[in-house]
Amino acid sequence: MRSTSTFTISLPPAIARALEKLRKSEHRTRSELIREALRFYLLPSAGPSRRELRGIERGRAEIRRGRYLTLAQLHAELDRLNLLERSKGRAPRASNRARATRSRARPAGGRPVRR
């Protein structure tokens, strides 16, 4: 018995062009893209898990305590770190950037964030 079924579909030209463009940019087959789209469409949308809900609540508690960065502060810090890495003559590495951002993070109030 086959593990897949074959379908023939017809698409409007605009959707067919968009599918082809996406297929090429992601280096995937049409079947892979259609399977993924159908998977998202057919699967029931699940809410956050208990673990995710606990993490969300921990994050909200940190915000209430004033331990957060604004988006502008995060962008400024990432830009600064990127410039430091480039001045050393090497491309920035994500792990170094993330580590440095965590160690220098400051909330809106200016106090260092303790982890």
C-alpha angles and dihedrals in degrees: 000000000000120000092214138040124221122229132183116213135180121220133190111256094251092054091045090053092048091049092050092048091050092045091055095044092050095038091232136129124255089245092056092051094046092046091052093047091050092046090057092044097048102039114088112249108252123208122228118298122244090259091052091048090053090051091049091051092049089052092049090050090053090052091050088054090052094248102137143095125237116234089250091054091049092049092048092050093047091048091049093049091047090053091049092052092048092049089057088059099249137097115261117260119217094226092053092046093050093046093049093046091053092050095048100035115134127186125229089273092059099244117127115259111244117212 
